Amino acid sequence: MESKNNTSGVRIHSPILAGLLYAFIIMSIAAVLTSLILMLTDQKEDALPAYAYIIHTVSLCLGGWIAGKRAELKGWYYGGILGLIYSIIIILIGFLGFDKGFDLNTILFSAASFFIGALGGIIGVNTNK
């Protein structure tokens, strides 16, 4: 008798979409944990921008790693594109939700997002081998 593997899991075939999904999940979890740490301890909110940059860096690197691992080639490309899309989404949320304008910091954030995502993609491609 044959055994069938009936897995009901959903697999995202696009490396960029999978990386974005993982990046935003990681960002959401880290943001909630940071909020809990700020609420439950006597930590000051002055360090919040540094925490935000750390959260974005970790999310982008892991999202780029997932994208590179799924793509299996051109990890820097898929990770970099992931970083640009991630930064565009974050900038749009800031603009639409908080009336944040477009300035030099947003350009630097986009450039850093590209390079961090590309680095994660390079690492992801090389962990397949």
TIRO-2110 file (N, C-alpha, C; in Angstrom, 1 decimal):
// TIRO-2110
0.8, -1.2, 0.0, N, 1, A
0.0, 0.0, 0.0, CA, 1, A
0.9, 1.2, 0.0, C, 1, A
0.5, 2.2, -0.8, N, 2, A
1.3, 3.4, -0.9, CA, 2, A
1.0, 4.4, 0.2, C, 2, A
2.0, 5.1, 0.7, N, 3, A
1.8, 6.1, 1.7, CA, 3, A
1.9, 7.5, 1.0, C, 3, A
0.9, 8.2, 1.3, N, 4, A
0.9, 9.6, 0.7, CA, 4, A
1.2, 10.6, 1.8, C, 4, A
2.0, 11.6, 1.4, N, 5, A
2.4, 12.7, 2.3, CA, 5, A
1.3, 13.8, 2.1, C, 5, A
0.4, 13.8, 3.0, N, 6, A
-0.7, 14.9, 2.9, CA, 6, A
-0.3, 16.0, 3.9, C, 6, A
0.6, 16.8, 3.4, N, 7, A
0.9, 18.0, 4.2, CA, 7, A
0.0, 19.2, 3.8, C, 7, A
-0.5, 19.9, 4.7, N, 8, A
-1.4, 21.0, 4.3, CA, 8, A
-0.7, 22.3, 4.5, C, 8, A
0.6, 22.3, 4.6, N, 9, A
1.3, 23.6, 4.7, CA, 9, A
1.3, 24.4, 3.4, C, 9, A
1.4, 25.7, 3.6, N, 10, A
1.5, 26.5, 2.4, CA, 10, A
2.9, 26.9, 2.2, C, 10, A
3.4, 26.7, 1.0, N, 11, A
4.8, 27.1, 0.6, CA, 11, A
4.8, 28.2, -0.3, C, 11, A
5.5, 29.3, 0.0, N, 12, A
5.6, 30.5, -0.8, CA, 12, A
6.7, 30.3, -1.7, C, 12, A
6.5, 30.3, -3.0, N, 13, A
7.5, 30.0, -4.0, CA, 13, A
8.4, 31.2, -4.3, C, 13, A
7.9, 32.4, -4.2, N, 14, A
8.7, 33.6, -4.4, CA, 14, A
9.7, 33.9, -3.3, C, 14, A
11.0, 33.9, -3.6, N, 15, A
12.0, 34.2, -2.5, CA, 15, A
11.8, 35.5, -1.8, C, 15, A
11.4, 36.5, -2.6, N, 16, A
11.3, 37.9, -2.0, CA, 16, A
10.0, 37.9, -1.1, C, 16, A
8.9, 37.3, -1.6, N, 17, A
7.7, 37.3, -0.8, CA, 17, A
7.9, 36.5, 0.5, C, 17, A
8.6, 35.4, 0.4, N, 18, A
8.9, 34.6, 1.6, CA, 18, A
9.8, 35.4, 2.6, C, 18, A
10.8, 36.0, 2.1, N, 19, A
11.7, 36.8, 2.9, CA, 19, A
11.0, 38.0, 3.6, C, 19, A
10.1, 38.7, 2.8, N, 20, A
9.4, 39.8, 3.4, CA, 20, A
8.4, 39.3, 4.5, C, 20, A
7.8, 38.2, 4.3, N, 21, A
6.9, 37.6, 5.3, CA, 21, A
7.7, 37.3, 6.6, C, 21, A
8.8, 36.7, 6.4, N, 22, A
9.6, 36.4, 7.6, CA, 22, A
10.2, 37.6, 8.3, C, 22, A
10.6, 38.6, 7.5, N, 23, A
11.1, 39.9, 8.0, CA, 23, A
10.1, 40.6, 8.8, C, 23, A
8.8, 40.7, 8.3, N, 24, A
7.8, 41.4, 9.0, CA, 24, A
7.3, 40.6, 10.3, C, 24, A
7.3, 39.3, 10.2, N, 25, A
7.0, 38.5, 11.4, CA, 25, A
8.0, 38.7, 12.5, C, 25, A
9.3, 38.7, 12.1, N, 26, A
10.4, 38.9, 13.1, CA, 26, A
10.3, 40.3, 13.6, C, 26, A
10.1, 41.3, 12.7, N, 27, A
10.0, 42.7, 13.2, CA, 27, A
8.8, 42.9, 14.2, C, 27, A
7.7, 42.2, 13.9, N, 28, A
6.5, 42.4, 14.8, CA, 28, A
6.8, 41.8, 16.1, C, 28, A
7.4, 40.6, 16.1, N, 29, A
7.7, 39.9, 17.4, CA, 29, A
8.7, 40.7, 18.2, C, 29, A
9.7, 41.2, 17.6, N, 30, A
10.8, 42.0, 18.2, CA, 30, A
10.2, 43.3, 18.8, C, 30, A
9.3, 43.9, 18.0, N, 31, A
8.7, 45.2, 18.5, CA, 31, A
7.8, 45.0, 19.7, C, 31, A
7.1, 43.9, 19.7, N, 32, A
6.3, 43.5, 20.9, CA, 32, A
7.1, 43.3, 22.1, C, 32, A
8.2, 42.5, 21.9, N, 33, A
9.1, 42.2, 23.0, CA, 33, A
9.8, 43.5, 23.5, C, 33, A
10.2, 44.4, 22.6, N, 34, A
10.8, 45.6, 23.1, CA, 34, A
9.8, 46.5, 23.8, C, 34, A
8.5, 46.5, 23.4, N, 35, A
7.5, 47.2, 24.1, CA, 35, A
7.3, 46.6, 25.5, C, 35, A
7.3, 45.3, 25.6, N, 36, A
7.1, 44.7, 26.9, CA, 36, A
8.3, 45.0, 27.8, C, 36, A
9.5, 45.0, 27.3, N, 37, A
10.7, 45.3, 28.1, CA, 37, A
10.6, 46.8, 28.6, C, 37, A
10.2, 47.7, 27.7, N, 38, A
10.1, 49.1, 28.1, CA, 38, A
9.0, 49.3, 29.2, C, 38, A
7.9, 48.5, 29.0, N, 39, A
6.8, 48.6, 30.0, CA, 39, A
7.1, 48.0, 31.3, C, 39, A
7.8, 46.8, 31.3, N, 40, A
8.0, 46.1, 32.6, CA, 40, A
9.3, 46.4, 33.3, C, 40, A
10.1, 47.2, 32.7, N, 41, A
11.4, 47.6, 33.4, CA, 41, A
11.4, 49.1, 33.5, C, 41, A
12.5, 49.6, 34.1, N, 42, A
12.6, 51.0, 34.3, CA, 42, A
13.5, 51.6, 33.2, C, 42, A
13.5, 50.9, 32.1, N, 43, A
14.2, 51.4, 30.9, CA, 43, A
13.6, 52.6, 30.3, C, 43, A
14.4, 53.6, 29.9, N, 44, A
13.9, 54.8, 29.4, CA, 44, A
13.6, 54.7, 27.9, C, 44, A
12.7, 55.5, 27.4, N, 45, A
12.4, 55.5, 26.0, CA, 45, A
13.4, 56.2, 25.1, C, 45, A
14.4, 56.8, 25.7, N, 46, A
15.4, 57.5, 24.9, CA, 46, A
16.2, 56.6, 24.0, C, 46, A
16.3, 55.3, 24.4, N, 47, A
17.0, 54.3, 23.6, CA, 47, A
16.1, 53.7, 22.5, C, 47, A
14.9, 54.1, 22.4, N, 48, A
13.9, 53.5, 21.4, CA, 48, A
14.4, 53.6, 20.0, C, 48, A
15.0, 54.7, 19.5, N, 49, A
15.5, 54.7, 18.1, CA, 49, A
16.6, 53.7, 17.9, C, 49, A
17.4, 53.5, 18.8, N, 50, A
18.5, 52.5, 18.7, CA, 50, A
17.9, 51.1, 18.6, C, 50, A
16.9, 50.8, 19.5, N, 51, A
16.2, 49.5, 19.4, CA, 51, A
15.5, 49.3, 18.1, C, 51, A
14.9, 50.4, 17.5, N, 52, A
14.2, 50.3, 16.2, CA, 52, A
15.2, 49.9, 15.1, C, 52, A
16.4, 50.5, 15.1, N, 53, A
17.4, 50.2, 14.1, CA, 53, A
17.9, 48.8, 14.2, C, 53, A
18.1, 48.4, 15.5, N, 54, A
18.5, 47.0, 15.7, CA, 54, A
17.5, 46.0, 15.2, C, 54, A
16.2, 46.3, 15.5, N, 55, A
15.1, 45.4, 15.1, CA, 55, A
15.1, 45.3, 13.5, C, 55, A
15.2, 46.5, 12.9, N, 56, A
15.2, 46.5, 11.4, CA, 56, A
16.4, 45.8, 10.8, C, 56, A
17.5, 45.9, 11.4, N, 57, A
18.7, 45.3, 11.0, CA, 57, A
18.6, 43.7, 11.0, C, 57, A
18.1, 43.3, 12.2, N, 58, A
18.0, 41.8, 12.4, CA, 58, A
16.9, 41.3, 11.4, C, 58, A
15.8, 42.0, 11.3, N, 59, A
14.7, 41.6, 10.4, CA, 59, A
15.1, 41.5, 9.0, C, 59, A
15.8, 42.5, 8.5, N, 60, A
16.3, 42.6, 7.1, CA, 60, A
17.3, 41.5, 6.9, C, 60, A
18.2, 41.3, 7.8, N, 61, A
19.3, 40.3, 7.6, CA, 61, A
18.7, 38.9, 7.5, C, 61, A
17.7, 38.6, 8.4, N, 62, A
17.1, 37.3, 8.4, CA, 62, A
16.2, 37.1, 7.2, C, 62, A
15.5, 38.2, 6.8, N, 63, A
14.6, 38.1, 5.7, CA, 63, A
15.4, 37.9, 4.4, C, 63, A
16.6, 38.6, 4.3, N, 64, A
17.5, 38.4, 3.2, CA, 64, A
18.1, 37.0, 3.2, C, 64, A
18.4, 36.5, 4.3, N, 65, A
18.9, 35.1, 4.4, CA, 65, A
17.8, 34.1, 3.9, C, 65, A
16.6, 34.3, 4.3, N, 66, A
15.5, 33.4, 3.8, CA, 66, A
15.4, 33.5, 2.3, C, 66, A
15.4, 34.8, 1.8, N, 67, A
15.3, 35.0, 0.3, CA, 67, A
16.4, 34.4, -0.4, C, 67, A
17.6, 34.5, 0.1, N, 68, A
18.8, 33.9, -0.6, CA, 68, A
18.8, 32.4, -0.5, C, 68, A
18.3, 31.9, 0.6, N, 69, A
18.3, 30.4, 0.7, CA, 69, A
17.2, 29.9, -0.2, C, 69, A
16.1, 30.5, -0.4, N, 70, A
15.1, 30.1, -1.3, CA, 70, A
15.4, 30.2, -2.7, C, 70, A
16.2, 31.3, -3.0, N, 71, A
16.5, 31.6, -4.4, CA, 71, A
17.6, 30.7, -4.9, C, 71, A
18.5, 30.3, -4.1, N, 72, A
19.7, 29.4, -4.3, CA, 72, A
20.7, 30.0, -5.3, C, 72, A
20.5, 31.2, -5.8, N, 73, A
21.5, 31.9, -6.6, CA, 73, A
21.1, 33.4, -6.6, C, 73, A
22.1, 34.2, -6.8, N, 74, A
22.0, 35.7, -6.8, CA, 74, A
21.4, 36.2, -5.5, C, 74, A
21.9, 35.7, -4.4, N, 75, A
21.4, 36.1, -3.1, CA, 75, A
21.5, 37.6, -2.8, C, 75, A
22.5, 38.2, -3.3, N, 76, A
22.6, 39.7, -3.1, CA, 76, A
21.5, 40.4, -3.8, C, 76, A
21.1, 39.9, -5.0, N, 77, A
20.0, 40.5, -5.8, CA, 77, A
18.7, 40.4, -5.0, C, 77, A
18.3, 39.2, -4.6, N, 78, A
17.1, 38.9, -4.0, CA, 78, A
17.0, 39.6, -2.6, C, 78, A
18.1, 39.5, -1.9, N, 79, A
18.2, 40.2, -0.6, CA, 79, A
18.1, 41.7, -0.7, C, 79, A
18.8, 42.3, -1.7, N, 80, A
18.8, 43.7, -1.9, CA, 80, A
17.4, 44.2, -2.3, C, 80, A
16.7, 43.5, -3.2, N, 81, A
15.4, 43.8, -3.6, CA, 81, A
14.4, 43.7, -2.4, C, 81, A
14.6, 42.7, -1.6, N, 82, A
13.8, 42.6, -0.4, CA, 82, A
14.0, 43.8, 0.5, C, 82, A
15.3, 44.2, 0.7, N, 83, A
15.6, 45.4, 1.5, CA, 83, A
14.9, 46.6, 1.0, C, 83, A
14.9, 46.8, -0.4, N, 84, A
14.3, 48.0, -0.9, CA, 84, A
12.7, 48.0, -0.7, C, 84, A
12.1, 46.8, -1.0, N, 85, A
10.7, 46.7, -0.8, CA, 85, A
10.3, 46.9, 0.7, C, 85, A
11.1, 46.3, 1.6, N, 86, A
10.9, 46.5, 3.0, CA, 86, A
11.0, 48.0, 3.4, C, 86, A
12.0, 48.7, 2.9, N, 87, A
12.1, 50.1, 3.3, CA, 87, A
11.0, 50.9, 2.7, C, 87, A
10.5, 50.6, 1.5, N, 88, A
9.4, 51.3, 0.9, CA, 88, A
8.2, 51.1, 1.7, C, 88, A
7.9, 49.9, 2.2, N, 89, A
6.7, 49.7, 3.0, CA, 89, A
6.8, 50.4, 4.3, C, 89, A
8.0, 50.4, 5.0, N, 90, A
8.2, 51.1, 6.3, CA, 90, A
8.0, 52.6, 6.0, C, 90, A
8.6, 53.2, 5.0, N, 91, A
8.5, 54.6, 4.7, CA, 91, A
7.0, 55.0, 4.4, C, 91, A
6.3, 54.1, 3.7, N, 92, A
4.9, 54.4, 3.4, CA, 92, A
4.1, 54.4, 4.7, C, 92, A
4.4, 53.4, 5.6, N, 93, A
3.7, 53.4, 6.9, CA, 93, A
3.9, 54.7, 7.7, C, 93, A
5.2, 55.1, 7.7, N, 94, A
5.6, 56.3, 8.4, CA, 94, A
4.9, 57.5, 7.8, C, 94, A
4.8, 57.6, 6.4, N, 95, A
4.2, 58.7, 5.8, CA, 95, A
2.7, 58.7, 6.0, C, 95, A
2.0, 57.6, 5.7, N, 96, A
0.6, 57.6, 5.8, CA, 96, A
0.1, 57.6, 7.3, C, 96, A
0.8, 56.9, 8.2, N, 97, A
0.3, 56.8, 9.5, CA, 97, A
0.8, 57.9, 10.5, C, 97, A
1.9, 58.4, 10.2, N, 98, A
2.5, 59.3, 11.2, CA, 98, A
2.9, 60.7, 10.6, C, 98, A
2.6, 60.9, 9.3, N, 99, A
2.9, 62.1, 8.6, CA, 99, A
4.4, 62.4, 8.6, C, 99, A
5.2, 61.4, 8.4, N, 100, A
6.7, 61.5, 8.4, CA, 100, A
7.0, 61.9, 7.0, C, 100, A
7.8, 63.0, 6.8, N, 101, A
8.2, 63.4, 5.5, CA, 101, A
9.4, 62.7, 5.0, C, 101, A
9.7, 63.0, 3.7, N, 102, A
10.8, 62.3, 3.0, CA, 102, A
12.0, 63.2, 3.2, C, 102, A
13.1, 62.7, 3.8, N, 103, A
14.3, 63.5, 4.0, CA, 103, A
15.5, 62.6, 3.8, C, 103, A
16.7, 63.1, 4.2, N, 104, A
17.9, 62.4, 4.0, CA, 104, A
18.0, 61.0, 4.8, C, 104, A
17.3, 61.0, 5.9, N, 105, A
17.3, 59.8, 6.7, CA, 105, A
16.6, 58.7, 6.0, C, 105, A
15.5, 59.0, 5.3, N, 106, A
14.8, 57.9, 4.6, CA, 106, A
15.6, 57.4, 3.4, C, 106, A
16.4, 58.2, 2.8, N, 107, A
17.3, 57.7, 1.7, CA, 107, A
18.4, 56.9, 2.3, C, 107, A
19.0, 57.3, 3.4, N, 108, A
20.0, 56.5, 4.1, CA, 108, A
19.4, 55.1, 4.6, C, 108, A
18.2, 55.2, 5.1, N, 109, A
17.5, 54.0, 5.6, CA, 109, A
17.3, 53.0, 4.4, C, 109, A
16.9, 53.5, 3.2, N, 110, A
16.7, 52.7, 2.1, CA, 110, A
18.0, 52.1, 1.6, C, 110, A
19.0, 52.9, 1.6, N, 111, A
20.4, 52.4, 1.1, CA, 111, A
20.9, 51.3, 2.1, C, 111, A
20.7, 51.6, 3.4, N, 112, A
21.2, 50.6, 4.4, CA, 112, A
20.3, 49.3, 4.3, C, 112, A
19.0, 49.5, 4.1, N, 113, A
18.2, 48.3, 3.9, CA, 113, A
18.6, 47.4, 2.8, C, 113, A
19.0, 48.1, 1.6, N, 114, A
19.4, 47.3, 0.5, CA, 114, A
20.7, 46.5, 0.8, C, 114, A
21.7, 47.2, 1.5, N, 115, A
22.9, 46.5, 1.8, CA, 115, A
22.8, 45.4, 2.8, C, 115, A
21.9, 45.7, 3.8, N, 116, A
21.8, 44.6, 4.9, CA, 116, A
21.0, 43.4, 4.3, C, 116, A
20.0, 43.7, 3.5, N, 117, A
19.2, 42.6, 2.9, CA, 117, A
20.1, 41.8, 1.9, C, 117, A
21.0, 42.5, 1.2, N, 118, A
21.9, 41.9, 0.2, CA, 118, A
22.9, 41.0, 1.0, C, 118, A
23.4, 41.5, 2.1, N, 119, A
24.3, 40.7, 3.0, CA, 119, A
23.6, 39.4, 3.5, C, 119, A
22.4, 39.6, 3.9, N, 120, A
21.6, 38.4, 4.3, CA, 120, A
21.4, 37.4, 3.2, C, 120, A
21.1, 38.0, 2.0, N, 121, A
21.0, 37.1, 0.8, CA, 121, A
22.2, 36.3, 0.5, C, 121, A
23.4, 37.0, 0.6, N, 122, A
24.7, 36.4, 0.3, CA, 122, A
24.9, 35.2, 1.3, C, 122, A
24.6, 35.5, 2.5, N, 123, A
24.8, 34.4, 3.6, CA, 123, A
23.8, 33.3, 3.3, C, 123, A
22.6, 33.6, 2.9, N, 124, A
21.6, 32.6, 2.7, CA, 124, A
22.0, 31.7, 1.5, C, 124, A
22.5, 32.2, 0.4, N, 125, A
22.9, 31.4, -0.7, CA, 125, A
24.0, 30.5, -0.3, C, 125, A
24.9, 31.0, 0.5, N, 126, A
26.1, 30.2, 0.8, CA, 126, A
25.8, 29.2, 1.9, C, 126, A
24.7, 29.3, 2.6, N, 127, A
24.4, 28.3, 3.6, CA, 127, A
23.7, 27.0, 3.0, C, 127, A
23.3, 27.2, 1.7, N, 128, A
22.7, 26.0, 1.0, CA, 128, A
23.8, 25.0, 0.7, C, 128, A
25.0, 25.4, 0.5, N, 129, A
26.1, 24.5, 0.0, CA, 129, A
26.7, 23.7, 1.0, C, 129, A
END
